[in-house]
């Protein structure tokens, strides 16, 4: 699962009001404001100086602000501009922008594991599961969006979904939502560390071989020709390592030394600490939010890479409904819950969808825009997963060779894969501090009332998170496994259980609960529970 985090770092500043009489020379090119208006601005900004910018406890009270049709925005240059049709609590994004934001937020590292998930489930059942999980998670997301409006007699316009959980379940809802939110955040950070180690290793290997003009081949089965595809885990059954042979008359000792100190699981995960641990300790990582567009660029490039590779490799499919042979997998496999675990995180946006839709200009289009965004996300997953699975060259390789990160099926000297790894490495190194900041804010503010109580507190938390990432990259570098475990765990709460329970409770309190509604939503909860249990059984 991947996430877009830019909306966390653009605070919704309260608009500054300037009385029409305080705007001087309205017909001039630059609408200047008087000293009185400037002083009023300073008084309102005084509220924000009384506490940290992230704390909304002290903001300009509502009675200071005028009616929406008389709101102006004050510029630091001393100009005032009237804001047309600005409604408190809602943004100015069009439906197209809102749909794109949701798509960009949902698309993430899960896309790299979708082809592996389809292989685990079987080609036909994989396609069916992507469609069904997309519909189910969309419905649960719809229930999240509607959950605030089902609370009577309370202004919930500024509430997030954890606030709704706290309203219905008290302190249990508050702490459990914190727990599952931390599971999703830390799980994403662990996956990022494993992938960054992978991409850094392959990038360093490519650069070293290119600079020293070394012709290297991996000791793994693979196809021949210019569009080589490899099967890294064929020999050992373990995640691919960096075993290779040099076919060059160059410095063999230097190459062996490089292989020893540049190892995917034993050394490279530790090298990342020197770069990322200091970045995690920054008080505000808002600088990295500027690189949010890299996530979109990376996904678009992956789609382009998949298309080009499929065009060169062709389609290799054979339908065996329940039997397996040397090169193909059955259409239906008992391992299908591994795909549903990955998909739970791949379609996970439930903890922040309210924030994204609040910025939609036309609130009546929220459900439509959310549905379109889910359709586009599902289409992207289907395209990448189906094309990679179908074009994987079987024979000579078995479909079982499809890796949990499908880029591992392309050798480190593949140019297109090298560019993809560079894009993803830089993107993840900019997103990782944002994930750490969100984890720090949620956890430390809950326990200490301050997101940055001291350098010591923050350092201890960050060392623990980084240690988890290094340990996984060292001993369990299986991103598909990590994604499905964390996805099924946090999905049980935020995707299946809380939205269904809240809907049933609200209907019961309103006297509108029916047996069909109760049975359907209990079934959804049981599906989420079975999804989690199955991850540990298969």
For each residue, the residues with C-beta under 8 A, 3 or more apart:
1: 106 108 109 110 184 188 345 346 348 483 487
2: 106 107 108 109 110 111 188 295
3: 105 106 108 188 431 435
4: 7 101 104 105 292 295
5: 8 9 289 292 431 434 435 438
6: 9 10 289 292
7: 4 10 101 352 355 356 359
8: 5 289 434 438
9: 5 6 284 285 286 289 434
10: 6 7 289
11: 53 54
12:
13:
14: 44 59 60 65
15: 65 71 72 73 83 86
16: 40 41 44 72 73 74 80
17: 40 64 65 66 70 71 72
18: 22 23 33 37 40 41 72 74 80
19: 22 23 37
20: 23 70
21:
22: 18 19 33 34 36 37 40 80
23: 18 19 20 26 31 32 33 37 72 80
24: 28 31 32 33 34
25: 28 31 32
26: 23 31
27:
28: 24 25 31 32
29:
30: 79
31: 23 24 25 26 28 79 80 81
32: 23 24 25 28 78 79
33: 18 22 23 24 37 38 74 78 79 80
34: 22 24 37 38
35: 38 39
36: 22 39 40
37: 18 19 22 23 33 34 40 41 74 80
38: 33 34 35 41 42 78
39: 35 36 42 43
40: 16 17 18 22 36 37 43 44
41: 16 18 37 38 44 45 74
42: 38 39 45 46
43: 39 40 46
44: 14 16 40 41 47 60 64
45: 41 42 48 49
46: 42 43 49 50
47: 44 50 58 59 60
48: 45 51 53 58 59
49: 45 46
50: 46 47 58
51: 48 55 57 58
52: 55 451
53: 11 48
54: 11 441 451
55: 51 52 58
56: 59
57: 51
58: 47 48 50 51 55
59: 14 47 48 56
60: 14 44 47 64 65
61: 64
62: 65
63:
64: 17 44 60 61
65: 14 15 17 60 62 71
66: 17 70 71
67: 70 71
68: 71 85 86 87 88
69:
70: 17 20 66 67
71: 15 17 65 66 67 68 82 83 86
72: 15 16 17 18 23 80 81 82 83
73: 15 16 80 81 83
74: 16 18 33 37 41 79 80
75: 78 79 80 81
76:
77:
78: 32 33 38 75
79: 30 31 32 33 74 75
80: 16 18 22 23 31 33 37 72 73 74 75
81: 31 72 73 75
82: 71 72
83: 15 71 72 73 86
84:
85: 68
86: 15 68 71 83 92
87: 68 90
88: 68 157
89: 157 158 358
90: 87 358 359 360 361 363
91: 358 359 360 361
92: 86 359 361
93: 97 98 101 359 360 361
94: 97 98 361
95: 98 99 360 361 362 365 368 369
96: 99 100
97: 93 94 100 101
98: 93 94 95 101 102 356 357 359 360 369 373
99: 95 96 102 103 369 372 373 376
100: 96 97 103 104 373
101: 4 7 93 97 98 104 105 356 359
102: 98 99 105 106 349 353 356 369 370 373 374 377
103: 99 100 106 107 373 376 377 380
104: 4 100 101 107 292 295 296 299
105: 3 4 101 102 349 352 356
106: 1 2 3 102 103 346 347 348 349 373 377
107: 2 103 104 111 295 296 299 377 380
108: 1 2 3 111 188 295 346
109: 1 2 112 113 188 191 192 195 428 479 483
110: 1 2 113 114 342 343 345 346 381 483 487
111: 2 107 108 114 299 302 346 380 381 384
112: 109 195 302 404 405 406 407 479
113: 109 110 116 117 342 404 405 406 479 480 483
114: 110 111 117 118 130 342 346 381 384 385 388
115: 118 119 384 385 388 389 392 402 406
116: 113 119 120 402 403 404 405 406 480
117: 113 114 120 121 126 338 339 342 343 385 480
118: 114 115 121 122 123 126 127 130 339 385 386 389
119: 115 116 126 329 389 399 400 402
120: 116 117 126 333 335 336 338 339
121: 117 118 125 126 129 332 333 335 336 338 339
122: 118 125 126 329 330 331 332 333 336
123: 118 126 127 317 319 329 331 386 389 390
124: 127 128 319 321 331 332
125: 121 122 128 129 331 332 333 336
126: 117 118 119 120 121 122 123 129 130 336 339 385 389
127: 118 123 124 130 131 382 386
128: 124 125 131 132
129: 121 125 126 132 133 336 339 340 343
130: 114 118 126 127 133 134 339 343 378 381 382 385
131: 127 128 134 135 378 382
132: 128 129 135 136
133: 129 130 136 137 340 343 344 347
134: 130 131 137 138 343 347 374 375 377 378
135: 131 132 138 139
136: 132 133 139 140 524 527
137: 133 134 140 141 343 344 347 348 350 374 495
138: 134 135 141 142 347 370 371 374
139: 135 136 142 143
140: 136 137 143 144 350 495 496 499 500 524
141: 137 138 144 145 349 350 353 370 374 495 499
142: 138 139 145 146 367 370
143: 139 140 146 147 499 500 502 503
144: 140 141 147 161 350 353 354 494 499
145: 141 142 148 353 354 357 366 367 370
146: 142 143 149 150 503
147: 143 144 150 151 161 164 499 502 503 506
148: 145 151 156 157 159 164 354
149: 146 156
150: 146 147 502 503 506 510
151: 147 148 154 156 164 167 506
152:
153:
154: 151 167
155: 158
156: 148 149 151 159 163 164
157: 88 89 148
158: 89 155
159: 148 156 163 164 354
160: 163 164 351 352 354 355
161: 144 147 164 165 177 350 351 353 354 494 498
162: 165 166 173 174 177 178 181 351
163: 156 159 160 166 167
164: 147 148 151 156 159 160 161 167 168 502
165: 161 162 168 169 173 174 176 177 498 502
166: 162 163 169 170 171 173 174 177
167: 151 154 163 164 173
168: 164 165 173 501 502 505 506
169: 165 166 172 173 174 176
170: 166 173 174
171: 166 174 175
172: 169 175 176
173: 162 165 166 167 168 169 170 176 177 498
174: 162 165 166 169 170 171 177 178
175: 171 172 178 179
176: 165 169 172 173 179 180 493
177: 161 162 165 166 173 174 180 181 351 493 494 498
178: 162 174 175 181 182 442 443 446
179: 175 176 182 183
180: 176 177 183 184 489 490 492 493 494
181: 162 177 178 184 185 351 442 490 494
182: 178 179 185 186 439 442 443
183: 179 180 186 187 486 489 490
184: 1 180 181 187 188 345 348 351 486 490 494
185: 181 182 188 189 435 438 439 442
186: 182 183 189 190 439 465 468 486
187: 183 184 190 191 345 482 483 485 486 487 489 490
188: 1 2 3 108 109 184 185 191 192 435 486
189: 185 186 192 193 432 435 436 439 465 468 469
190: 186 187 193 194 468 469 472 482 486
191: 109 187 188 194 195 479 482 483 486
192: 109 188 189 195 196 428 431 432 435 469
193: 189 190 196 197 269 272 432 466 469 470 472 473
194: 190 191 197 198 269 469 472 473 477 478 479 482
195: 109 112 191 192 198 199 405 424 428 479
196: 192 193 199 200 272 425 428 429 432
197: 193 194 200 201 264 265 268 269 272 473 477
198: 194 195 201 202 264 405 407 408 421 477
199: 195 196 202 203 421 422 424 425 428
200: 196 197 203 204 268 271 272 425
201: 197 198 204 205 242 262 263 264 268
202: 198 199 205 206 412 417 418 421
203: 199 200 206 207 418 421 422 425
204: 200 201 207 208 262 268
205: 201 202 208 209 216 242 262 412
206: 202 203 209 210 412 413 418
207: 203 204 210 211
208: 204 205 211 212 214 258 262
209: 205 206 212 213 214 215 216 412 413
210: 206 207 213
211: 207 208
212: 208 209 250 251 254 255
213: 209 210 248 250
214: 208 209 246 248 250 255
215: 209 246 247 248
216: 205 209 244 245 246 247 248 413
217: 244 245 247
218: 222 230 232 243 244 245 411 412
219: 235 243 244 245
220: 230 231 232 234 235 240 243
221: 230 231 234 235 396 397 401
222: 218 228 229 230 231 397 411
223: 227 228 229 230 393 396 397
224: 228
225: 228
226: 312
227: 223 309 312 313
228: 222 223 224 225 410 411 414
229: 222 223 313 392 393 397 409 410
230: 218 220 221 222 223 401 409 410 411
231: 220 221 222 234 397 398 401 409
232: 218 220 239 240 241 401 403 408 409
233: 236 237 238 239 240 401 403
234: 220 221 231 401
235: 219 220 221
236: 233 241
237: 233
238: 233 241
239: 232 233 265 403 404 477 478
240: 220 232 233 264 403 408
241: 232 236 238 263 264 265
242: 201 205 259 262 263 264
243: 218 219 220
244: 216 217 218 219 259
245: 216 217 218 219
246: 214 215 216 250 252 255
247: 215 216 217
248: 213 214 215 216
249:
250: 212 213 214 246 254 255
251: 212 254 255
252: 246 255 256
253: 256 257
254: 212 250 251 257 258
255: 212 214 246 250 251 252 258 259
256: 252 253 259 260
257: 253 254 260 261
258: 208 254 255 261 262
259: 242 244 255 256 262 263
260: 256 257 263
261: 257 258 267
262: 201 204 205 208 242 258 259 267 268
263: 201 241 242 259 260 266 267 268
264: 197 198 201 240 241 242 268 477
265: 197 239 241 268 269 473 474 475 477
266: 263 474
267: 261 262 263 270 271
268: 197 200 201 204 262 263 264 265 271 272 473
269: 193 194 197 265 272 469 470 473 474
270: 267 273 470
271: 200 267 268 274 275
272: 193 196 197 200 268 269 275 276 470
273: 270 276 277 466 470
274: 271 277 278
275: 271 272 278 279 429
276: 272 273 279 280 429 432 433 466
277: 273 274 280 281 462 463 466
278: 274 275 281 282
279: 275 276 282 285 288 432 433 436
280: 276 277 432 433 436 437 458 462 465 466
281: 277 278 455 458 459 462
282: 278 279 285 433 437
283: 452
284: 9 437
285: 9 279 282 288 289 433 434 436 437
286: 9 289
287: 290
288: 279 285 291 430 431 433 434
289: 5 6 8 9 10 285 286 292 434
290: 287
291: 288 294 426 427 430 431
292: 4 5 6 104 289 295
293: 296 297
294: 291 297 298 423 426 427 430
295: 2 4 104 107 108 292 298 299 427 431
296: 104 107 293 299 300
297: 293 294 300 301 423 427
298: 294 295 301 302 420 423 424 427
299: 104 107 111 295 296 302 303 380
300: 296 297 303 304
301: 297 298 304 305 419 420 423
302: 111 112 298 299 305 306 384 420
303: 299 300 306 307 380 383 384
304: 300 301 307 308
305: 301 302 308 309 416 417 420
306: 302 303 309 310 383 384 387 388
307: 303 304 310 311 387
308: 304 305 311 312 416
309: 227 305 306 312 313 388 391 410 416
310: 306 307 313 314 315 387 388 390 391
311: 307 308
312: 226 227 308 309
313: 227 229 309 310 316 391 392 393
314: 310 391 393
315: 310 390 391
316: 313 390 391 392 393 394 395
317: 123 328 390
318: 327 328 394
319: 123 124 331
320: 323 324 325 328 329 330 331
321: 124 330 331 332
322: 330 331 332
323: 320 330
324: 320 328 329 330
325: 320 328
326: 395 398
327: 318 394 395 397 398 399
328: 317 318 320 324 325 394 398 399
329: 119 122 123 320 324 333 399 400
330: 122 320 321 322 323 324 333
331: 122 123 124 125 319 320 321 322
332: 121 122 124 125 321 322 336
333: 120 121 122 125 329 330 336
334: 538
335: 120 121 338 339 538
336: 120 121 122 125 126 129 332 333 339 340
337: 340 341 530 531 534 535 538
338: 117 120 121 335 341 342 480 484 535 538
339: 117 118 120 121 126 129 130 335 336 342 343
340: 129 133 336 337 343 344 488 531 534
341: 337 338 344 345 483 484 485 487 488 531 534 535
342: 110 113 114 117 338 339 345 346 480 483 484 487
343: 110 117 129 130 133 134 137 339 340 346 347 381 487
344: 133 137 340 341 347 348 484 487 488 491 495 531
345: 1 110 184 187 341 342 348 483 484 486 487 490 491
346: 1 106 108 110 111 114 342 343 377 381 483 487
347: 106 133 134 137 138 343 344 374 377 378 495
348: 1 106 137 184 344 345 351 487 490 491 494 495
349: 102 105 106 141 352 353 356
350: 137 140 141 144 161 353 494 495 499
351: 160 161 162 177 181 184 348 494
352: 7 105 160 349 355 356
353: 102 141 144 145 161 349 350 356 357 370
354: 144 145 148 159 160 161 357 358
355: 7 160 352 358 359
356: 7 98 101 102 105 349 352 353 359 360
357: 98 145 353 354 360 363 366 369 370
358: 89 90 91 354 355
359: 7 90 91 92 93 98 101 355 356
360: 90 91 93 95 98 356 357 363 365 366 369
361: 90 91 92 93 94 95
362: 95 365
363: 90 357 360 366
364:
365: 95 360 362 368 369
366: 145 357 360 363 369 370
367: 142 145 370 371
368: 95 365 371 372
369: 95 98 99 102 357 360 365 366 372 373
370: 102 138 141 142 145 353 357 366 367 373 374
371: 138 367 368 374 375
372: 99 368 369 375 376
373: 98 99 100 102 103 106 369 370 376 377
374: 102 134 137 138 141 347 370 371 377 378
375: 134 371 372 378 379
376: 99 103 372 373 379 380
377: 102 103 106 107 134 346 347 373 374 380 381
378: 130 131 134 347 374 375 381 382
379: 375 376 382 383
380: 103 107 111 299 303 376 377 383 384
381: 110 111 114 130 343 346 377 378 384 385
382: 127 130 131 378 379 385 386
383: 303 306 379 380 386 387
384: 111 114 115 302 303 306 380 381 387 388
385: 114 115 117 118 126 130 381 382 388 389
386: 118 123 127 382 383 389 390
387: 306 307 310 383 384 390 391
388: 114 115 306 309 310 384 385 391 392 402 406
389: 115 118 119 123 126 385 386 392 399 402
390: 123 310 315 316 317 386 387
391: 309 310 313 314 315 316 387 388
392: 115 229 313 316 388 389 397 399 401 402 409
393: 223 229 313 314 316 396 397
394: 316 318 327 328 397 398 399
395: 316 326 327 398
396: 221 223 393
397: 221 222 223 229 231 327 392 393 394 401
398: 231 326 327 328 394 395 401
399: 119 327 328 329 389 392 394 402
400: 119 329
401: 221 230 231 232 233 234 392 397 398 409
402: 115 116 119 388 389 392 399 406 409
403: 116 232 233 239 240 406 407 408 409
404: 112 113 116 239 408 478 479 480 481
405: 112 113 116 195 198 408 479 480
406: 112 113 115 116 388 402 403 409
407: 112 198 403 410 417 420 421
408: 198 232 240 403 404 405
409: 229 230 231 232 392 401 402 403 406
410: 228 229 230 309 407 414 416 417
411: 218 222 228 230 414 417
412: 202 205 206 209 218 417 418
413: 206 209 216 418
414: 228 410 411 417 418
415: 418 419
416: 305 308 309 410 419 420
417: 202 305 407 410 411 412 414 420 421
418: 202 203 206 412 413 414 415 421 422
419: 301 415 416 422 423
420: 298 301 302 305 407 416 417 423 424
421: 198 199 202 203 407 417 418 424 425
422: 199 203 418 419 425 426
423: 294 297 298 301 419 420 426 427
424: 195 199 298 420 421 427 428
425: 196 199 200 203 421 422 428 429
426: 291 294 422 423 429 430
427: 291 294 295 297 298 423 424 430 431
428: 109 192 195 196 199 424 425 431 432
429: 196 275 276 425 426 432
430: 288 291 294 426 427 433 434
431: 3 5 192 288 291 295 427 428 434 435
432: 189 192 193 196 276 279 280 428 429 435 436
433: 276 279 280 282 285 288 430 436 437
434: 5 8 9 285 288 289 430 431 437 438
435: 3 5 185 188 189 192 431 432 438 439
436: 189 279 280 285 432 433 439 440 462 465
437: 280 282 284 285 433 434 440 441
438: 5 8 185 434 435 441 442
439: 182 185 186 189 435 436 442 443 461 465
440: 436 437 443 444 451 452 458 461 462
441: 54 437 438 444 445 451
442: 178 181 182 185 438 439 445 446
443: 178 182 439 440 446 447 461
444: 440 441 447 448 450 451 452 453 457 458 461
445: 441 442 448 449 450 451
446: 178 442 443
447: 443 444
448: 444 445 453 457
449: 445
450: 444 445 453
451: 52 54 440 441 444 445
452: 283 440 444 457 458
453: 444 448 450 457 458
454: 457 458
455: 281 458 459
456: 459 460
457: 444 448 452 453 454 460 461
458: 280 281 440 444 452 453 454 455 461 462
459: 281 455 456 462 463
460: 456 457 463 464
461: 439 440 443 444 457 458 464 465
462: 277 280 281 436 440 458 459 465 466
463: 277 459 460 466 467
464: 460 461 467 468
465: 186 189 280 436 439 461 462 468 469
466: 193 273 276 277 280 462 463 469 470
467: 463 464 470 471
468: 186 189 190 464 465 471 472
469: 189 190 192 193 194 269 465 466 472 473
470: 193 269 270 272 273 466 467 473 474
471: 467 468 474 475 476
472: 190 193 194 468 469 475 476 477 482
473: 193 194 197 265 268 269 469 470 477
474: 265 266 269 470 471 477
475: 265 471 472
476: 471 472 481 482
477: 194 197 198 239 264 265 472 473 474
478: 194 239 404 481 482
479: 109 112 113 191 194 195 404 405 482 483
480: 113 116 117 338 342 404 405 483 484
481: 404 476 478 484 485
482: 187 190 191 194 472 476 478 479 485 486
483: 1 109 110 113 187 191 341 342 345 346 479 480 486 487
484: 338 341 342 344 345 480 481 487 488 535
485: 187 341 481 482 488 489 535
486: 183 184 186 187 188 190 191 345 482 483 489 490
487: 1 110 187 341 342 343 344 345 346 348 483 484 490 491
488: 340 341 344 484 485 491 492 528 531 532 534 535
489: 180 183 187 485 486 492 493 532
490: 180 181 183 184 187 345 348 486 487 493 494 495
491: 344 345 348 487 488 494 495 496 528 531 532
492: 180 488 489 495 496 497 528 529 531 532
493: 176 177 180 489 490 496 497 498
494: 144 161 177 180 181 184 348 350 351 490 491 498 499
495: 137 140 141 344 347 348 350 490 491 492 499 528
496: 140 491 492 493 499 500 524 525 527 528 529 531
497: 492 493 500 501 525 528
498: 161 165 173 177 493 494 501 502
499: 140 141 143 144 147 350 494 495 496 502 503
500: 140 143 496 497 503 504 521 522 524 525
501: 168 497 498 504 505 521 525
502: 143 147 150 164 165 168 498 499 505 506
503: 143 146 147 150 499 500 506 507 517 521
504: 500 501 507 508 513 517 518 521 522
505: 168 501 502 508 509
506: 147 150 151 168 502 503 509 510
507: 503 504 510 512 513 514 517
508: 504 505 511 513
509: 505 506
510: 150 506 507 513
511: 508
512: 507
513: 504 507 508 510 517 518
514: 507 517 518
515: 518 519
516: 519 520
517: 503 504 507 513 514 520 521
518: 504 513 514 515 521 522
519: 515 516 522 523
520: 516 517 523 524
521: 500 501 503 504 517 518 524 525
522: 500 504 518 519 525 526
523: 519 520 526 527
524: 136 140 496 500 520 521 527 528
525: 496 497 500 501 521 522 528 529
526: 522 523 529 530
527: 136 496 523 524 530 531
528: 488 491 492 495 496 497 524 525 531 532
529: 492 496 525 526 532 533
530: 337 526 527 533 534
531: 337 340 341 344 488 491 492 496 527 528 534 535
532: 488 489 491 492 528 529 535 536
533: 529 530 536 537
534: 337 340 341 488 530 531 537 538
535: 337 338 341 484 485 488 531 532 538
536: 532 533
537: 533 534
538: 334 335 337 338 534 535
